Amino acid sequence: MWRELAPLGRDSGSGGYRRYAWTAADAECRAWFRAQAEARGLAHELDRNGNQWAWLGDPLAGDAVVTGSHLDSVPDGGAFDGPLGVVSSFAALDELRSRGARFSRPLAITNFGDEEGARFGLACVGSRLTAGQLTAEQAHELRDGDGVTLPRAMEAAGYDPSTLGPDPERLARIGAFIELHVEQGRALDLSGDPVGIASAIWPHGRWRFDFRGEANHAGTTRLADRRDPMLTYAETVLAARREAELAGALATFGKISVEPNGVNAIPSLVRGWLDSRAADQSALDTVVAGIEAAARACADRAGIELSVVRESFTPVVEFEHALRDELGKILGQRPGGGAPVPVLGTGAGHDAGILSGSIPTAMLFVRNPTGVSHSPAESAAEDDCVAGVLALADVLEGLLCA
């Protein structure tokens, strides 16, 4: 499976993946998912929001156990973020069948669409729509960098956007959702464990900072006469690092657009996107407020107009303790289980976090030896991936065969 999926959407220059929602690369990944489902005799289904489902058992029976993740990527992303969870889900089913497991509940494997938000700027679009955290009206307003709306992109890919919206009937039939994911950090590497259980997802959000100055000639305008928004933006980037360090949080300006974007022109507009995350809401509020205050102080001194808009926000997600504890119990009782499986938090958002407000969810992490993610250098050892598959299989067996 890994060898078949690996070349899809891979850029030959960077070596990273560009599997953006509703593009040709996305279509190839979706076709791969459907082929894997049909090869195992699973019923393939596309829901109203473009998410893919592969069912074993009656989807209408209720109390289903669902596993899976996503196949799309960030720009030049790594091979494991998302796909490892989908591949491992199919492999875990293969493992359970080899054991002769007999299921008492329906099982589904899913591929949630547009999890990374690389094209339309909002993460977890597929799961947000399903959970009612994104309305159809809001989804219809999403546009990519070329001005293409989400509905137009879906239509171009052969899908009907008129059905977008909450799907409470589907969620009501799910008893538990388990997402396996490569760890996006080094906690497991430092502890020496191949697999861990997620405790919570840090609160996080994205803010757009618009710095408006005055365009002018780079070769004739005196430094003293300039209203250059790039300088204020640069000071804000440095302030973000300082505020994050003081608050024990994370803050990143990773995306920028400049107008008129000429090498010999002073910009009239610099637009930067802030991503900030922290272990709790208070720390997040502190760091974002500190960054905005520093930005406004710089802007006032330089005669720059500043506007700040929060484009997305996800509060802290505490995965359901009962399900989380059940995973720990199942994995702790395995033959040769030994030490308890570590439980760790994460600053990365996931579909499981979005769905946690509607259904019981839990996550398994697979060790990442470098901690690098959202990069072509993202990696996981084959032995650790196998350990993740076996852990997921054990969890599914414990939930499905009770």
matplotlib code that plots the C-alpha trace (Angstrom):
import matplotlib.pyplot as plt

x = [0.0, 2.7, 4.6, 1.4, 0.5, 4.0, 4.3, 0.8, 1.0, 4.8, 6.8, 9.9, 11.8, 11.1, 10.4, 7.4, 3.7, 1.2, -2.0, -4.4, -8.2, -10.1, -7.1, -5.8, -3.5, -6.4, -8.4, -5.6, -5.5, -9.3, -9.1, -6.4, -8.6, -11.6, -9.5, -8.2, -11.7, -13.1, -10.1, -11.2, -14.9, -15.7, -18.6, -17.3, -19.3, -18.9, -20.7, -22.4, -19.2, -16.8, -15.4, -14.8, -16.0, -15.2, -17.7, -17.6, -21.0, -24.2, -23.6, -27.1, -26.7, -25.2, -22.5, -19.9, -16.1, -14.4, -10.7, -8.8, -7.3, -6.6, -4.6, -4.2, -1.0, 0.4, 2.6, 5.6, 4.5, 5.8, 4.7, 3.4, 1.1, -2.4, -1.6, 0.0, -3.3, -5.2, -2.7, -2.5, -6.3, -6.4, -3.4, -5.0, -8.2, -6.0, -4.3, -7.6, -8.9, -5.7, -6.5, -10.0, -11.6, -15.4, -16.9, -20.0, -20.1, -19.8, -16.3, -15.5, -12.3, -12.4, -10.5, -11.5, -11.2, -9.2, -7.8, -4.7, -6.5, -3.6, -5.8, -8.6, -6.9, -9.1, -8.1, -10.3, -13.0, -14.5, -14.8, -15.9, -18.7, -19.8, -19.7, -21.6, -18.6, -18.6, -21.8, -22.6, -22.8, -19.3, -17.9, -19.3, -17.3, -14.0, -11.6, -8.2, -5.3, -6.6, -10.1, -11.7, -14.4, -14.8, -18.0, -16.4, -13.4, -15.7, -17.7, -14.5, -13.5, -16.9, -18.6, -21.9, -21.4, -25.1, -25.1, -22.5, -23.6, -23.9, -24.3, -25.7, -27.4, -24.0, -22.4, -25.2, -24.3, -20.7, -19.8, -16.0, -13.5, -9.8, -7.2, -3.6, -1.1, 2.6, 3.8, 4.6, 7.2, 9.8, 8.2, 8.1, 11.6, 12.8, 10.9, 11.9, 8.4, 7.2, 3.5, 1.7, -1.9, -3.1, -4.3, -5.4, -4.9, -3.7, -5.9, -4.8, -5.8, -4.8, -4.7, -4.2, -2.2, -2.6, 0.1, -0.8, 1.8, 2.6, 4.1, 7.0, 10.2, 12.9, 15.7, 14.6, 12.6, 14.6, 14.6, 13.2, 10.3, 9.1, 6.0, 7.3, 5.0, 7.6, 9.6, 6.6, 5.9, 9.5, 9.4, 6.1, 7.7, 10.5, 7.9, 6.0, 9.1, 9.7, 6.0, 5.9, 9.1, 7.7, 4.4, 5.8, 3.8, 4.3, 3.9, 4.8, 4.4, 4.7, 2.8, 3.1, 1.8, 3.2, 1.7, 2.8, 5.5, 8.2, 11.9, 12.3, 9.1, 8.4, 5.3, 1.9, 0.6, 2.2, -0.2, 1.1, -0.6, 0.1, -0.3, -0.2, -0.7, -0.4, -1.0, -4.0, -6.3, -4.8, -1.3, -2.7, -4.6, -1.5, 0.8, -1.6, -2.5, 1.2, 2.0, -0.9, 0.1, 3.7, 2.5, 0.3, 3.0, 5.4, 2.7, 1.9, 5.5, 5.9, 2.6, 1.4, -2.3, -2.8, -5.9, -6.0, -8.5, -8.9, -9.5, -9.9, -9.8, -10.0, -10.3, -8.5, -9.6, -9.6, -10.1, -12.8, -11.2, -13.2, -12.2, -8.6, -8.4, -9.9, -7.2, -4.5, -6.1, -6.3, -2.7, -1.5, -3.0, -1.2, 1.1, 4.5, 2.9, 5.2, 5.3, 2.1, 1.7, 2.7, 0.0, 1.0, -0.5, 0.0, 0.0, -1.3, -4.9, -6.6, -10.0, -10.3, -10.2, -13.0, -15.2, -14.6, -17.4, -19.9, -18.6, -16.1, -12.7, -9.1, -5.7, -2.6, 0.7, 3.6, 7.2, 8.8, 12.6, 13.4, 10.2, 10.1, 6.7, 5.0, 8.3, 9.7, 12.1, 9.2, 9.9, 9.0, 10.8, 9.2, 9.3, 7.5, 4.9, 4.3, 4.0, 1.4, -0.6, -0.5, -1.5, -4.4, -5.5, -5.5, -7.5, -10.1, -10.3, -10.9, -13.7, -15.2, -15.2, -16.3]
y = [0.0, 2.4, 1.9, 2.5, 5.7, 7.2, 8.7, 10.3, 14.1, 14.1, 17.0, 15.9, 19.1, 19.4, 15.7, 16.8, 16.3, 18.7, 16.9, 19.8, 19.4, 18.8, 18.7, 15.9, 14.7, 14.5, 12.6, 10.0, 9.6, 9.2, 6.5, 4.7, 4.7, 3.4, 0.6, -0.4, -0.6, -2.6, -5.0, -5.9, -6.2, -3.1, -0.9, 2.4, 5.5, 9.3, 11.4, 14.8, 16.7, 14.7, 12.5, 8.8, 5.8, 2.1, 0.0, -3.5, -4.3, -2.4, 1.4, 1.9, -0.5, 2.1, 2.1, 1.7, 2.0, 4.2, 4.7, 6.5, 10.0, 12.1, 11.9, 15.6, 17.5, 20.9, 22.5, 20.2, 18.1, 14.8, 11.3, 10.2, 13.1, 11.7, 8.8, 6.7, 6.7, 5.6, 2.9, 1.6, 1.3, -0.9, -2.9, -3.3, -4.7, -7.2, -8.1, -8.7, -10.9, -12.9, -13.5, -14.6, -11.8, -11.8, -8.3, -7.5, -3.8, -2.2, -0.9, 1.9, 3.3, 7.0, 9.6, 13.0, 15.7, 18.9, 18.3, 20.4, 23.5, 24.1, 25.2, 27.2, 28.3, 26.5, 23.2, 20.2, 21.4, 17.9, 17.0, 20.6, 20.4, 17.0, 18.1, 21.4, 23.5, 25.0, 26.0, 25.4, 29.2, 29.6, 26.8, 28.4, 31.5, 29.8, 30.7, 29.5, 31.8, 32.0, 33.1, 29.7, 29.0, 25.6, 24.8, 25.5, 23.4, 20.5, 20.8, 20.8, 17.6, 16.0, 16.4, 18.1, 20.9, 21.5, 18.8, 20.4, 20.7, 19.1, 15.3, 14.5, 11.3, 9.9, 10.9, 9.4, 6.0, 6.2, 4.9, 5.7, 7.3, 6.2, 8.1, 6.9, 9.6, 10.0, 12.1, 15.7, 16.1, 14.1, 13.1, 9.4, 9.5, 10.9, 8.4, 5.4, 4.3, 3.4, 4.2, 6.6, 7.7, 11.3, 13.1, 16.4, 18.9, 22.3, 25.3, 26.9, 29.4, 31.4, 35.2, 37.5, 40.7, 43.3, 46.0, 48.9, 51.5, 53.5, 52.1, 54.1, 53.8, 51.7, 53.7, 57.3, 57.4, 58.5, 56.1, 58.9, 59.4, 55.8, 54.2, 50.7, 48.0, 45.3, 46.7, 46.6, 43.1, 42.1, 43.6, 41.7, 38.4, 39.0, 40.0, 36.7, 34.7, 36.8, 36.5, 32.8, 32.2, 34.2, 32.4, 28.9, 28.8, 28.5, 31.3, 31.2, 33.6, 31.0, 32.6, 36.1, 38.1, 41.4, 44.1, 45.2, 42.5, 44.2, 43.9, 47.7, 48.8, 49.7, 47.6, 49.1, 46.0, 43.2, 40.5, 37.8, 34.9, 34.0, 30.4, 30.2, 27.3, 26.8, 24.2, 26.2, 29.0, 31.5, 31.1, 31.3, 34.5, 36.0, 35.3, 36.5, 39.7, 40.4, 40.0, 42.2, 44.9, 44.9, 45.0, 48.0, 49.9, 49.4, 50.4, 53.6, 54.6, 54.0, 55.4, 52.0, 51.0, 47.6, 45.3, 41.9, 39.2, 35.8, 33.4, 30.2, 28.9, 25.5, 25.4, 22.8, 19.3, 16.8, 13.4, 11.5, 10.1, 6.8, 5.9, 7.1, 5.0, 2.0, 2.3, 2.3, -0.8, -2.7, -2.0, -2.6, -6.0, -7.3, -10.2, -8.8, -5.4, -4.4, -0.7, 1.4, 3.2, 6.9, 9.5, 12.8, 16.1, 17.7, 21.1, 19.8, 19.8, 16.7, 15.5, 13.6, 16.9, 18.3, 15.3, 15.1, 17.5, 15.2, 11.6, 9.8, 10.1, 9.0, 9.0, 6.9, 8.4, 6.6, 7.6, 10.2, 9.9, 13.5, 15.2, 16.9, 17.2, 19.2, 18.7, 16.2, 15.1, 13.7, 10.1, 7.0, 3.7, 0.7, -1.2, 1.6, 1.8, -1.9, -1.4, 1.2, -1.1, -3.8, -1.4, -0.1, -3.7, -4.5, -1.5, -2.2, -5.8, -4.7, -2.4, -4.4, -7.9, -7.2]
z = [0.0, 0.9, -2.3, -4.3, -2.5, -2.2, -5.7, -5.8, -5.6, -5.0, -6.4, -8.2, -7.3, -3.5, -2.8, -0.8, -1.4, -2.9, -2.4, -2.2, -1.9, -5.1, -7.4, -9.7, -6.9, -4.5, -7.1, -7.4, -3.6, -3.5, -6.2, -4.3, -1.2, -3.1, -4.6, -1.2, 0.1, -2.8, -2.7, 0.8, 0.1, 1.9, 0.8, -0.4, 0.3, -0.3, 2.2, 1.6, 2.4, 0.2, 2.9, 2.0, 4.0, 3.7, 5.6, 7.0, 8.4, 8.3, 8.3, 9.7, 12.6, 14.9, 17.5, 14.8, 15.4, 12.9, 12.2, 9.6, 8.9, 5.8, 2.6, 1.7, 2.5, 3.3, 0.6, 0.2, 3.2, 4.3, 3.4, 6.9, 8.1, 7.4, 5.1, 7.8, 9.6, 6.5, 5.5, 9.1, 9.2, 6.2, 7.5, 10.9, 9.3, 7.4, 10.7, 12.4, 9.6, 9.8, 13.5, 12.6, 14.7, 14.8, 15.0, 17.0, 15.7, 12.3, 11.3, 9.0, 7.6, 6.6, 4.6, 5.7, 3.0, 3.1, 6.6, 6.1, 4.7, 2.2, -0.6, 1.1, 4.3, 6.8, 8.3, 8.7, 6.3, 5.8, 9.5, 10.4, 8.0, 9.2, 12.8, 12.1, 13.1, 9.5, 7.9, 4.2, 3.8, 5.3, 3.1, 0.0, 0.8, 1.0, -1.8, -2.8, -3.8, -7.4, -6.3, -7.0, -4.5, -2.8, -4.6, -8.0, -7.1, -6.1, -9.3, -11.4, -9.6, -10.4, -7.0, -6.1, -3.6, -3.0, -0.3, 1.9, 5.5, 9.0, 9.1, 12.5, 11.4, 10.4, 13.6, 15.6, 14.2, 15.4, 18.8, 18.7, 16.3, 16.7, 14.6, 14.3, 13.4, 13.2, 16.2, 15.2, 17.8, 19.7, 22.9, 22.0, 20.7, 23.9, 26.0, 23.9, 23.1, 19.6, 20.3, 22.5, 23.3, 22.9, 26.0, 24.5, 21.6, 22.6, 21.8, 18.6, 15.9, 12.9, 12.8, 9.7, 10.2, 7.5, 7.5, 5.2, 4.3, 1.1, -2.1, -3.5, -5.5, -3.8, -5.4, -4.9, -1.7, 1.4, 4.3, 6.5, 4.1, 3.9, 5.3, 4.8, 6.2, 5.7, 8.6, 11.0, 9.8, 10.5, 14.0, 14.6, 13.6, 16.2, 18.8, 18.2, 19.0, 22.2, 23.4, 22.7, 24.7, 27.7, 27.7, 27.1, 23.9, 20.1, 17.6, 13.9, 10.9, 8.2, 5.3, 3.8, 0.8, -0.4, -2.7, -5.2, -4.7, -6.8, -6.1, -6.7, -4.9, -1.3, -0.4, 0.1, 1.9, 3.8, 4.9, 7.3, 8.9, 12.5, 13.8, 17.6, 20.0, 23.8, 26.4, 27.8, 26.8, 29.2, 27.8, 24.2, 25.0, 26.6, 23.7, 20.9, 22.9, 23.4, 19.7, 18.7, 21.2, 20.0, 16.3, 17.0, 18.9, 16.0, 13.5, 15.4, 15.4, 11.7, 10.5, 9.4, 9.5, 11.1, 11.1, 12.8, 12.0, 13.6, 10.7, 12.7, 16.2, 17.9, 21.7, 23.9, 23.1, 25.9, 24.4, 26.2, 29.3, 29.3, 25.8, 26.3, 29.4, 27.6, 24.9, 27.7, 29.3, 26.0, 25.1, 28.7, 28.7, 25.6, 26.0, 26.9, 27.2, 30.0, 30.8, 30.4, 27.0, 27.4, 27.3, 25.7, 24.5, 21.1, 19.6, 16.2, 15.2, 13.8, 12.6, 15.8, 17.7, 15.6, 16.0, 19.8, 20.4, 18.8, 19.4, 21.6, 20.0, 20.7, 19.0, 18.8, 17.9, 16.2, 17.0, 14.8, 15.4, 14.3, 15.3, 11.9, 10.3, 7.5, 5.6, 3.1, 6.0, 8.0, 8.8, 10.8, 11.1, 9.5, 12.8, 14.6, 11.8, 12.2, 16.0, 15.3, 13.1, 15.7, 18.4, 16.3, 15.5, 19.2, 20.1, 17.3, 18.4, 22.0, 20.9, 18.1, 19.5, 23.1]

ax = plt.figure().add_subplot(projection="3d")
ax.plot(x, y, z, "-o")
ax.set_aspect("equal")
plt.show()
